Amino acid sequence: MIRTETLGDAAAIEAVTASAFLNAPHTDHTEQFIVAALRAAGALSISLVAEDAGSIVGHVAVSPVTISDGSSDWYGLGPISVLPARQGEGIGTALMRAAITALRELSAAGCVVLGEPAYYGRFGFKAAPELVLPGVPAEYFMAVQFRDGALPDGDVFYHAAFAASE
Ligand SMILES: CC(C)(COP(=O)(O)OP(=O)(O)OC[C@H]1O[C@@H](n2cnc3c(N)ncnc32)[C@H](O)[C@@H]1OP(=O)(O)O)[C@@H](O)C(=O)NCCC(=O)NCCS
């Protein structure tokens, strides 16, 4: 079952996030702190958990991003986490689809994600050279747009909570 986080879920979300990223490549192992800092800042625009038999086994966060060209209503997806023992069962896919539905419900203009093109391409994310995350190779930074027209063009900045380290 995918549902919005509720009061009391924070510790379980932190545990799932820390364990998902424990052996992941390209991580500083700060993802659980980022989720907590986003929540504390009121910047968890979307926070969905995957629950199975009363336990939280997955989580996805979405927060607002700013773009240097002034485009509004753009969001960043991540971190997304599934308990290692439950990966490969489709839980991540269910979280991704629910996050995209929730973004549309928010009337988002679009969403960016940093990660594996092979994974996020399945959900409509494409490399978007117009959108630059400074310091990151362009092929790993992708966007999906929910409105017609040209993509924004500029540098993308995640919420300050992404600097959280404890
Ligand atoms: C990425 C993650 C959320 C996917 O969740 P999941 O429940 O395992 O995903 P699903 O079961 O829905 O999908 C699995 C499919 O995606 C593929 N996949 C999973 N992680 C992938 C990755 N990093 N790159 C490419 N493909 C990946 C699997 O090979 C599988 O393919 P298949 O359907 O052809 O068998 C999960 O593996 C995870 O928590 N990883 C550690 C944390 C992490 O790296 N998060 C993403 C940061 S960008």
The ligand as an SDF file (V2000), in Angstrom:
LIG
                    3D

 48 50  0  0  0  0  0  0  0  0999 V2000
   16.2880    2.3730   -6.6050 C   0  0  0  0  0  0  0  0  0  0  0  0
   15.2380    1.6660   -5.7300 C   0  0  0  0  0  0  0  0  0  0  0  0
   14.3980    2.6960   -4.9950 C   0  0  0  0  0  0  0  0  0  0  0  0
   14.3540    0.8170   -6.6590 C   0  0  0  0  0  0  0  0  0  0  0  0
   13.3800    0.1690   -5.8740 O   0  0  0  0  0  0  0  0  0  0  0  0
   12.9410   -1.3360   -6.1900 P   0  0  0  0  0  0  0  0  0  0  0  0
   11.7540   -1.6360   -5.3540 O   0  0  0  0  0  0  0  0  0  0  0  0
   14.1270   -2.2170   -6.0650 O   0  0  0  0  0  0  0  0  0  0  0  0
   12.5390   -1.1770   -7.7160 O   0  0  0  0  0  0  0  0  0  0  0  0
   11.5280   -2.0590   -8.5530 P   0  0  0  0  0  0  0  0  0  0  0  0
   11.4480   -3.4340   -7.9570 O   0  0  0  0  0  0  0  0  0  0  0  0
   10.2630   -1.3460   -8.7500 O   0  0  0  0  0  0  0  0  0  0  0  0
   12.2580   -2.0650   -9.9430 O   0  0  0  0  0  0  0  0  0  0  0  0
   13.3380   -2.8700  -10.0540 C   0  0  0  0  0  0  0  0  0  0  0  0
   13.8280   -2.7090  -11.4600 C   0  0  0  0  0  0  0  0  0  0  0  0
   14.6280   -1.5300  -11.5410 O   0  0  0  0  0  0  0  0  0  0  0  0
   15.9470   -1.9030  -11.8000 C   0  0  0  0  0  0  0  0  0  0  0  0
   16.8060   -1.0520  -10.9660 N   0  0  0  0  0  0  0  0  0  0  0  0
   16.7950   -0.9270   -9.6290 C   0  0  0  0  0  0  0  0  0  0  0  0
   17.7580   -0.0680   -9.2550 N   0  0  0  0  0  0  0  0  0  0  0  0
   18.3580    0.3540  -10.3840 C   0  0  0  0  0  0  0  0  0  0  0  0
   19.4380    1.2180  -10.6670 C   0  0  0  0  0  0  0  0  0  0  0  0
   20.0950    1.8740   -9.7000 N   0  0  0  0  0  0  0  0  0  0  0  0
   19.7790    1.4120  -11.9720 N   0  0  0  0  0  0  0  0  0  0  0  0
   19.1440    0.7620  -12.9730 C   0  0  0  0  0  0  0  0  0  0  0  0
   18.1260   -0.0840  -12.7640 N   0  0  0  0  0  0  0  0  0  0  0  0
   17.7560   -0.2890  -11.4890 C   0  0  0  0  0  0  0  0  0  0  0  0
   16.0520   -3.3550  -11.4170 C   0  0  0  0  0  0  0  0  0  0  0  0
   17.0620   -3.9760  -12.1670 O   0  0  0  0  0  0  0  0  0  0  0  0
   14.6760   -3.8750  -11.7980 C   0  0  0  0  0  0  0  0  0  0  0  0
   14.5960   -4.1290  -13.1810 O   0  0  0  0  0  0  0  0  0  0  0  0
   13.5570   -5.2050  -13.7900 P   0  0  0  0  0  0  0  0  0  0  0  0
   12.1700   -4.6840  -13.5040 O   0  0  0  0  0  0  0  0  0  0  0  0
   13.8760   -5.2080  -15.2480 O   0  0  0  0  0  0  0  0  0  0  0  0
   13.8390   -6.4840  -13.0810 O   0  0  0  0  0  0  0  0  0  0  0  0
   15.9010    0.7070   -4.7200 C   0  0  0  0  0  0  0  0  0  0  0  0
   16.6630   -0.2500   -5.4290 O   0  0  0  0  0  0  0  0  0  0  0  0
   16.7730    1.3710   -3.6770 C   0  0  0  0  0  0  0  0  0  0  0  0
   16.2920    1.7520   -2.6090 O   0  0  0  0  0  0  0  0  0  0  0  0
   18.0840    1.4930   -3.9570 N   0  0  0  0  0  0  0  0  0  0  0  0
   19.0260    2.0620   -3.0000 C   0  0  0  0  0  0  0  0  0  0  0  0
   18.8280    3.5310   -2.8800 C   0  0  0  0  0  0  0  0  0  0  0  0
   18.9770    4.2350   -4.1970 C   0  0  0  0  0  0  0  0  0  0  0  0
   19.9360    3.9960   -4.9280 O   0  0  0  0  0  0  0  0  0  0  0  0
   18.0020    5.1060   -4.4990 N   0  0  0  0  0  0  0  0  0  0  0  0
   17.9740    5.8380   -5.7520 C   0  0  0  0  0  0  0  0  0  0  0  0
   18.9530    6.9610   -5.7520 C   0  0  0  0  0  0  0  0  0  0  0  0
   18.9830    7.7470   -7.3320 S   0  0  0  0  0  0  0  0  0  0  0  0
  1  2  1  0
  2  3  1  0
  2  4  1  0
  2 36  1  0
  4  5  1  0
  5  6  1  0
  6  7  2  0
  6  8  1  0
  6  9  1  0
  9 10  1  0
 10 11  2  0
 10 12  1  0
 10 13  1  0
 13 14  1  0
 14 15  1  0
 15 16  1  0
 15 30  1  0
 16 17  1  0
 17 18  1  0
 17 28  1  0
 18 19  1  0
 18 27  1  0
 19 20  2  0
 20 21  1  0
 21 22  1  0
 21 27  2  0
 22 23  1  0
 22 24  2  0
 24 25  1  0
 25 26  2  0
 26 27  1  0
 28 29  1  0
 28 30  1  0
 30 31  1  0
 31 32  1  0
 32 33  2  0
 32 34  1  0
 32 35  1  0
 36 37  1  0
 36 38  1  0
 38 39  2  0
 38 40  1  0
 40 41  1  0
 41 42  1  0
 42 43  1  0
 43 44  2  0
 43 45  1  0
 45 46  1  0
 46 47  1  0
 47 48  1  0
M  END
$$$$
